Amino acid sequence: MPTPELLPGHCLIRVAYVGICGTDAALYRGDSVYIQQGRTTYPIVFGHEWSGTVIEVGAGVIGFEVGDRVAGHNFITCGTCAMCRTGRQNLCPNRAEAGVLDGHPGAASQFTLLPAGVISKVPPTISLREAACLEPGTCVMHGLARARLREDDRVAVIGTGTLGLIAVQIAVAAGAEVDAIGIEDAGLELACTLGARRTFRPEEAPRSAYTLAIEVSGAPTSYALLPRLLAPGGRGVYVGVAHTPVDDFPAAETVLKNLELYCALGGLQHWERFIKLVSSRPVDLRPLIHSVVAYRDAAQAFRLLLDAGRQKPKVMIDFAEEGVGRGDLQ
């Protein structure tokens, strides 16, 4: 990739780390809903979870300077439509999503160019490796905020990948009782380590037992499970993206329980709040990182991501020159 040419209002960033997730895996396999809808075509420069260092600042940029350690979200919006003007930038009809949607290149290269408005400074208490996990955490913050997480909630977290393990920690930090539901032994064990009260396989999880449930796996079966877990009047939120149809959704039960169901797309408004949680350590991202793979071995990173037997969820690609060859952390 050529080094991007600096533009007004943008920062040129030397990339340190790029995290890969289920969205990237779907793009890699070719079964992404964005591919199916024709909104993304190959070739793709992926990478929407990233961290790095500012090396050039474009005209008109305020608040950033060369040497700043940064991370950021990938929603690039128009700023002028009705959604943007009312604070709902994640629903901008003109948006691109860097590394995912409508052709804007992601951060999986040694240099990336992004508008200053999508970037946040990383405090010295957070390593650049951890900072590449901030983006998924802000999505979880958005979901729990929409569902109005409270101290007295009984929370079911469905999924024990990166999003699920972050959700466990945020809900525990809020004072809620939290159970984790998943299919991988390693993920369930890690959820307990990070504060979950109990863990269950999906078929074992108690029905009608929770005041709040958050689905973060994107598995169609989990979409159908969420309403069954909620007590009457409960609140549920979907954060994971299902790339295949959802069968057996309990529509009648959802109505008869008078449930409140929400969806959460991105986490644009929650960056600073989540950075504070990570910086002060109620949320610890370090235990989530399984492997860091040199960028020259990026295909190996995707093989690790698709390996259901790994002990921790997050796989990263290292673009820092001094980091090439560090390989697996396990």
N, C-alpha and C positions, 0 to 999 in steps of 0.2 A: 504494500500500500504506500502511495506517496504521502509525505507529510502534508497535512491539510494547510491551506493558505489562511492566515489569520483574517478574520472578518470583524467589522465593528460590532461591539456588544457581545463578543465571544471571548472565551479563554482557550488557549491551546494548552493541552495537558499531556504530560508524559505519564502514560498509564503504568501503574504498579501492579495491580491485581484485578482480574475479572473473575467473578463467581459465575458458575453455570447452574441452571436449575431445570425444573420440568418444562418450562416454556422453551428453553434452548433445546432440550432433548426432543420435544415435539417438532421443532424446526429441523433438527438434525435427522430425525426419522422420516420427516415428510408428512406427518399426520396432523400438523398444527391447524387449528381452526382458521388462522390467518392465511395459511396456504390455501385451504379449502375455499375460503371466501374470495380469493384472488387479491387480497390486500398486501400480500408479501410474495415476492418472487425471488428466485435464485439468480445470481449468487447473493448471499447475505453476509454482511459484516455483523456478526452477533455481538452480544455483550451489553446487558442493561444493568448489571450489578458490578460496580467498578470503584476503584480508588486511584489516586495519582497525585501529581504535583504540577502546579501551574508553571509553565515556562514562558508564556507570552500572554499579554493582556491587550485586547483590542480597544480601539477608540470608544470612549463613552462608558467603559466599564468602571463601576464604582464599587469598592469594598473588597476587591481582590488585587493581589500583587504577585509578582514572580516569587516562587518559593513556597506559596501557600499549599498546604496539604488539603486535598479536597475529595469529596465524593458527591454523588448527585443522582437525581431521578432521570428518567428517560422520556418524559412527556414534554414534547416541544409544541407549544400551543400558539395560536394566533394573537391572543391578547385583546381582540376587538369584538369577538362574537358575543351573543347574549350569555352563553355559558361562562366564558372567561370574565365578562363584566360582572357577573353575579357570584364569583368565587368558586365556580364549578369547572375549573380548568381541565379536570380529568375527563370531562364530557365534551370538550371542544371538538366540533365536527371537522375542524381543519387540522387537527393535531397529527403529528407523526410521533412514533415511539421508537427512539433510537435503538437499533439492534433487534427490533421486533416487527415494526409496522410501517408500511408506506415508504420504504426505501431509505430512510435516514440511517447512515452507518452507525453501528454500535461502537463500543469501546475496545473490542478485541483486536487491537493493533497497538504498536508502541506509542503512537500519538493519536489523540482524539480532539476534535474541535466541538465545543458545545456552547450554547448561549449562557451567559453568566447567571441568568435567572433560574437555571436548573441546578446550580452548583451550591454546595454547602461546605463551609470550612470544617475540617476535622481537628478537634482539639488534641493536644499532645498526650492526653490520657488514653487515646484510642490509637492503636497501630493501624497502618494502612491495610494490613491483612484483614483485621476486624472490620475496617471501614468499608470493605467490599461486600460486607453482609448487611450494611445499613438499609439499602433499598428494600429488600424483602421485609425487614422489620417495620418499616414505615407503612407497608401495606397491611400488616397485622394491626398496627396501631389504628389505622383507619377503620378496619373492620370492628374492632372492639369498641371504638368510639361510637360508631353507628349503632351498635347494639347496646350502648349505654352501660358498659361494664361498671358494676358496683361492688363495694366491699362485701356485701351480704349475698352475693351470687354463688350458686353452685354451677360451675362451668365445666362443660365437656369440650375438650379440644380433639377434633377428629383429624388425625394425621400427625405423624411424629418425624417429619422431615424438618428442614430448616424453619419453615413458617410455623409449624406446630410447636417446636421446641422454644421458639421465641414467644409464641402465644402463651405457653405454659408460664414462662417467667414473668411476662407482663401481668397476667391475671393473678399470679401469686403475689407479686409486688403490690397489687391493688388490694390485697387482703382476702381475695376470694378463695373458696375451696375448689380445687382443680383436679379433674380426672383426665387422663390422656387415653385415647383410643387409637389403636393402630394395628398393623399386621406384622411388623418387624420386631423381633425380640430386642435387638440392640437399641432401636428407637424408644421402645417402651422403658427399657432400663435407664436410658439417658434422661427420659422425661421424669422419672422418679428422682434421679440425682439432682435435677434442676428444680424440684419442688412439687411435682405432682403428688397428690395424696394417694391415688390408686391408678392402676392401669388395667385396660380391658382389651380383648379382641372384639371386633365389631359385633359378633354374634353373642358375646357375653355382656355387653354394656347394658346397664339397667334402663329400661324404657320409662318414659315420662318422669324422669328423675332430676332434670336440670332446669334452672331458670334461664341459662344462657348457653348456647352451643355455637362453636365456630368451626366451619369446615375449611381446611387449608390444604387438603391433599389433591383436590381436583378429580378424585375417583368418582365415576357415576354412582357406584353403590353407596358412597359416603354422602352424596347429595340426597339420596333417598333415605339414608339413615338419620340425618339430622332432625327432621320433624318428629321422628319416633322417640328420640331421646328427650325432647323437651316436655316439661310439665305444662299443664294448661296455663295459657297466658304467657308462656316463655318467649324469649327472643333468640332468633338465630341469624347468623350471618355467613354468607358464602364468600370466601376469598380465593380459593382454588378455582382454576379454570378447567372445566370438563371439556375434553376434546372429542368425546363421543357421546351419543345420546344417553339420557338418563331414563332408565326403565323403572317401573314399580314405584313411582313417586306417590307417597300416601296423601293424595289431595284431600280426601274426605277427613282424615285424621287432622290434617293441618287446619282445616276450617273449624271442625268441631272442638278443637283445643283453643281456638281463637289466637293462633300464634302470630307473632310479628316476625317476618322474614325480610332480611336486608341483603344487599350485595355491596361489595367494596372493591372498587377499581383503583389501583394505585394508592399512593399515600402522600400526595404532594404537600398537604398542609401539616404534616406530622413530623417533618424532618427534625426540626430543632428540639422538639419534645423527646423524640426517640434518641437523638444524640445525647441528651442529658441523662436519660436512663442508662445508656451504655457507658457513658463516661463515669457515672457514679456507681456503677456495677450492680444495680438491681437486675439488669439484664447482662449476662455474660455471653458474648458471641464466640469466645475462644473454644469452648468445648464442642462446638458444632462443626469445626473444620477437620475434615478427614485427610485431604491430600492437597498439596500445592504442586502443580506440574509445570515444568518449563514450557514456554510458548512453542518451542520447536517440537514438543511432544503433545500438542493439543489434542490429537486424536485419542491419546491415552486418557486424557481427562474425561472425554465423553464415554470411553469404555468404563471408567471408574464410576461415572455418574449413573450409567445404566446397570451397574452391578448391584443387585438388590441385597447382597450380602455384606456391604461395607458397614463398618461399625458407627460411623458418624455421617451426617447427611451432606455436608458442604464440600464440593470440589472446586478448586480455584486454579486459574492459569496465571502464571507469574510472568509479567512482561518487563520486570526490572532487570536491567542488564546484569547487575551483580547477583541476581537470583537464579539465573539460568543454570539448570542442572541440579537444583536442590532436591527435586523429586518428591517422593512420598513422605509425609510426616509421620505416618502411623508407626 
